[in-house]
Amino acid sequence: MGIERIDTHEERTVKVLLDSSAMEMFMSKGLAQKGEYRLIKLDQSLQVRNVDDTSNSGGAIMYEVEVNMFHKGHVERV
């Protein structure tokens, strides 16, 4: 699977973990910073809960990024 920066169209192949019951898509802040993706601060942070309902050790989600995602001929802005 790959992602593409919106501003520069720079493409990067990434390893992903697929969760067919997930409601959203997530990228680590480290990957976003390493790839120099533009971090957009959320108006309200999103609390992350584990499957056992405990708070996730990674903390709240405070930013979003916009990228083009591509896989086997399919391209989608996410």
N, C-alpha and C positions, 0 to 999 in steps of 0.2 A: 504494500500500500504506500502511497505517497501523498505528500502535502505540498502546496505551493503558496508562497507568499503573495498576497494580493498586490502589494506595491511594486515589487521587483520581478515577480514571476519566477523567482528562484525555487527550484524543485528540490525536495529532499525525500529519500526513501526512509520510512519509519517502521518500526515493529509496533504492532498493536495487540491489545488484548480485547477480544470481542466478547461482549456480554449481551446475549439476545434479549434479555429482560431489562436492560438499562434504559432509562428514560432520556438520558442526555449523553453527550460526548464530552470527554475530558482530555486535557493535555497537561502534563506536569509543568509547573512554573519554570523549572530548570530547562526543559526543552524549549519553552517559549522564549526564555531569555537567551539561551544558546543560539537559537535560530534568528534572534533579533526580531521576533514578531512584535507587532505593536500591541501592547497590553492596554486594554480599555477597562477602566475601573467601573465596577458595577455600582449602581445606586445603593444596593443593599447586598451584603455578603450572603452566600449560601452555605448553610451549615451542612457538613457531610457526616452521615451516620453509617456505621457498618451494619452488616446483615444482622448482628446480634443487638442492634440499637444503641451501641456505645458510640461516643464521639470519635471520629477518625483522627489519628495522631498527626495527620498532615494539616489539620486546621481547616478553617473556612475557605471557600473559594471567593476571591475578591476581585478577580479580573476575568475578562474574556478576550479571545482572539478570533479573528476571522481569517479563514484560509480556504483554498480550494483543495478538496480531497479527491484523489483519483485512484481507481483500482480496476484493472482489466477493461479499459475503455470507458468506464463510467466516471464522470466528473461532477462534483457537487460542491457548492459553496456552503461551508458549515462554520 
